[in-house]
Amino acid sequence: MNNFLRTIIAGYGAKKLGGGCISTILIFIVIYWALGNCNSNRNTNNTAPVRPASLIQERTVAANFHSYQTLASTVKYK
């Protein structure tokens, strides 16, 4: 949600619900926080998906074998 729109909505709600100075400020903070959390993406962790160890080992072995083949093809025997 746009921050400006979020501020306007939180201010209007705090004005209507708040009775005094402190309660209005607290209600504004709660509404502003709630509007920010409602629009956030739930899946925000930036971790890589978990892969089985066997798949990682297979890829590592295949990569090492390929680099060994490349190295062996460039070496000239006398």
N, C-alpha and C positions, 0 to 999 in steps of 0.2 A: 504494500500500500504506500502511496506517496506520503512522505513525511509531513508535508503541509496539510494535506487532507486529514491525516491521522491526528495532527495537533488540533485542527479545528473541531473534529468530532470529540476528541478527549476534553477540550475546553468547554464545549457545549454541554456535554454530559456532566462535567464537574460543576458547572454553573447550576444545572437543574438539580443535581443530587446533593451538592455540598451545602452545609448549613452555615459554617463559619469559615474563617480564613484557613486554618490548619486542615480541616476536613476537606475543603475544596481542593487544596494542593495535593493531599493524599489520594483523593478520588481521581484527580487528573493523572497522577503518576500511575495508578492502577489501570485506568482505562487506556492510557498511552501504551503501557507495557502489554496489555492484553491485545490491543490492536496490532502491535508489532509481532507478537507470537502467533497470532491466528494466521498470519499471512506467510510465515516462514516455512521453508522446506523442511520436512521432518527428517529426511535422509541427508544430513549435512556432513557426515563423517567422510573424510577423504582418504580412507584406507583402501588398499588394494584388496580385491577379493581373495579369499583363502583358497589356495590350490593344494592338492595332495602332494606329499613329498615325493611320491613315485613319479609324478608328472614333471616336477622340477628336476629330479635326477635324470630322467630320460632326456629332457631337453639339454641338460648340461653335458651328458655323455655324447649326444648327437653333435653338439657344438664343438666339443673337444675332438671328436673323430674327424669332423669336417676340417678343422684347423690343422690336424695332423696330416690329412690327405693333401691339403694345400701346401704344407711345408715339405712333405715328401716329394711332391711333384716339382718343386722348385730346386731341390738339391740335386746337383749333378754328381754322379759317381765316377770315379776314375778307374 
